[in-house]
Amino acid sequence: MSLNHSKGRLVGLSRELLRVWQDTQDSWRDAKAREFDSTYMQPMFDAVDHAAAAIEDLDKVLQRLRQDCET
């Protein structure tokens, strides 16, 4: 499994979870919902964004490494 495939899967699953979470928030609107969102959901979505960027950077490094090894 390539890094780009893994990144795409991670981002895709995160988007799906975000969609489901937004649907949940339509019916769960109390203080505990806001607390859950700020404590768990938003940090997780931020972490996914950071991980996707790191995977992209790592893929670039690995591509350069492969090119250097081939020459």
Backbone as CSV, one residue per row, in Angstrom:
resi,resn,N_x,N_y,N_z,CA_x,CA_y,CA_z,C_x,C_y,C_z
1,MET,0.847,-1.175,0.000,0.000,0.000,0.000,0.893,1.239,0.000
2,SER,0.665,2.113,-0.947,1.502,3.305,-1.070,1.112,4.350,-0.028
3,LEU,2.012,5.285,0.175,1.730,6.361,1.124,0.567,7.220,0.648
4,ASN,0.518,7.505,-0.652,-0.579,8.315,-1.171,-1.920,7.619,-0.983
5,HIS,-1.930,6.306,-1.175,-3.160,5.549,-0.957,-3.561,5.614,0.521
6,SER,-2.600,5.450,1.395,-2.880,5.515,2.834,-3.376,6.898,3.238
7,LYS,-2.744,7.920,2.700,-3.185,9.289,2.989,-4.603,9.510,2.493
8,GLY,-4.886,9.070,1.290,-6.223,9.220,0.738,-7.268,8.497,1.562
9,ARG,-6.926,7.318,2.022,-7.856,6.555,2.866,-8.084,7.263,4.190
10,LEU,-7.022,7.742,4.810,-7.129,8.462,6.078,-8.005,9.705,5.925
11,VAL,-7.754,10.487,4.892,-8.524,11.715,4.664,-9.974,11.381,4.333
12,GLY,-10.184,10.373,3.516,-11.539,9.983,3.145,-12.355,9.513,4.334
13,LEU,-11.744,8.683,5.173,-12.445,8.208,6.364,-12.713,9.352,7.340
14,SER,-11.778,10.275,7.424,-11.965,11.437,8.293,-13.127,12.292,7.799
15,ARG,-13.223,12.477,6.500,-14.339,13.252,5.932,-15.675,12.563,6.202
16,GLU,-15.688,11.243,6.063,-16.914,10.494,6.337,-17.306,10.631,7.814
17,LEU,-16.333,10.521,8.694,-16.610,10.686,10.116,-17.108,12.098,10.414
18,LEU,-16.517,13.091,9.773,-16.970,14.464,9.956,-18.425,14.622,9.522
19,ARG,-18.771,14.007,8.400,-20.154,14.079,7.926,-21.114,13.455,8.935
20,VAL,-20.755,12.283,9.449,-21.600,11.612,10.435,-21.665,12.433,11.724
21,TRP,-20.540,13.008,12.118,-20.520,13.832,13.324,-21.420,15.063,13.150
22,GLN,-21.376,15.677,11.988,-22.242,16.832,11.737,-23.716,16.428,11.775
23,ASP,-24.033,15.260,11.244,-25.409,14.753,11.336,-25.806,14.531,12.791
24,THR,-24.889,14.011,13.575,-25.155,13.783,14.994,-25.413,15.096,15.715
25,GLN,-24.657,16.110,15.356,-24.816,17.403,16.009,-26.174,18.049,15.707
26,ASP,-26.859,17.597,14.675,-28.198,18.111,14.395,-29.177,17.756,15.510
27,SER,-28.913,16.626,16.175,-29.830,16.212,17.234,-29.209,16.261,18.634
28,TRP,-27.901,16.385,18.720,-27.230,16.443,20.024,-26.608,17.830,20.147
29,ARG,-27.294,18.712,20.860,-26.877,20.120,20.876,-26.686,20.681,22.276
30,ASP,-26.361,19.861,23.238,-26.204,20.384,24.590,-24.737,20.668,24.903
31,ALA,-24.498,21.039,26.145,-23.139,21.385,26.572,-22.190,20.197,26.451
32,LYS,-22.692,18.998,26.727,-21.838,17.799,26.618,-21.432,17.551,25.163
33,ALA,-22.316,17.852,24.236,-21.970,17.703,22.814,-20.853,18.671,22.442
34,ARG,-20.967,19.896,22.900,-19.912,20.887,22.616,-18.593,20.478,23.275
35,GLU,-18.692,19.963,24.502,-17.492,19.497,25.202,-16.852,18.321,24.457
36,PHE,-17.669,17.366,24.028,-17.161,16.221,23.279,-16.483,16.672,21.991
37,ASP,-17.118,17.616,21.315,-16.558,18.139,20.065,-15.199,18.786,20.300
38,SER,-15.122,19.661,21.298,-13.859,20.384,21.524,-12.780,19.502,22.144
39,THR,-13.180,18.499,22.924,-12.198,17.636,23.589,-11.683,16.526,22.682
40,TYR,-12.569,15.961,21.869,-12.205,14.780,21.095,-12.231,14.980,19.574
41,MET,-13.328,15.499,19.083,-13.502,15.508,17.632,-12.589,16.511,16.935
42,GLN,-12.614,17.757,17.360,-11.785,18.765,16.692,-10.290,18.453,16.781
43,PRO,-9.778,18.033,17.967,-8.354,17.657,17.997,-8.031,16.485,17.061
44,MET,-8.961,15.539,16.943,-8.717,14.417,16.052,-8.680,14.869,14.598
45,PHE,-9.619,15.727,14.195,-9.615,16.223,12.819,-8.351,17.044,12.542
46,ASP,-7.905,17.827,13.516,-6.648,18.572,13.366,-5.460,17.616,13.214
47,ALA,-5.459,16.549,14.012,-4.376,15.569,13.940,-4.359,14.870,12.587
48,VAL,-5.527,14.586,12.042,-5.598,13.966,10.716,-5.016,14.908,9.665
49,ASP,-5.351,16.190,9.759,-4.786,17.162,8.814,-3.264,17.198,8.906
50,HIS,-2.740,17.209,10.128,-1.284,17.220,10.316,-0.656,15.918,9.805
51,ALA,-1.308,14.801,10.064,-0.781,13.513,9.608,-0.768,13.449,8.084
52,ALA,-1.812,13.950,7.451,-1.863,13.945,5.986,-0.724,14.782,5.408
53,ALA,-0.461,15.925,6.007,0.647,16.771,5.543,1.986,16.063,5.757
54,ALA,2.137,15.393,6.889,3.386,14.674,7.173,3.569,13.506,6.206
55,ILE,2.498,12.810,5.895,2.574,11.700,4.933,2.993,12.221,3.565
56,GLU,2.442,13.351,3.181,2.811,13.959,1.898,4.300,14.325,1.882
57,ASP,4.783,14.928,2.962,6.208,15.276,3.059,7.077,14.025,3.018
58,LEU,6.671,12.997,3.740,7.434,11.751,3.760,7.464,11.114,2.376
59,ASP,6.368,11.170,1.665,6.323,10.620,0.314,7.307,11.340,-0.602
60,LYS,7.400,12.662,-0.468,8.354,13.428,-1.275,9.787,13.018,-0.956
61,VAL,10.081,12.826,0.315,11.425,12.409,0.720,11.739,11.028,0.150
62,LEU,10.787,10.122,0.247,11.009,8.776,-0.272,11.185,8.776,-1.785
63,GLN,10.452,9.630,-2.489,10.618,9.741,-3.940,12.018,10.222,-4.285
64,ARG,12.487,11.241,-3.537,13.859,11.735,-3.782,14.882,10.651,-3.480
65,LEU,14.667,9.897,-2.426,15.577,8.822,-2.051,15.625,7.755,-3.137
66,ARG,14.476,7.396,-3.660,14.434,6.403,-4.749,15.188,6.927,-5.980
67,GLN,14.965,8.201,-6.315,15.653,8.778,-7.465,17.158,8.790,-7.251
68,ASP,17.584,9.143,-6.048,19.020,9.173,-5.750,19.631,7.778,-5.817
69,CYS,18.896,6.769,-5.412,19.415,5.404,-5.431,19.473,4.850,-6.840
70,GLU,18.615,5.345,-7.721,18.591,4.858,-9.100,19.689,5.473,-9.946
71,THR,20.217,6.613,-9.539,21.239,7.276,-10.348,22.612,6.980,-9.839
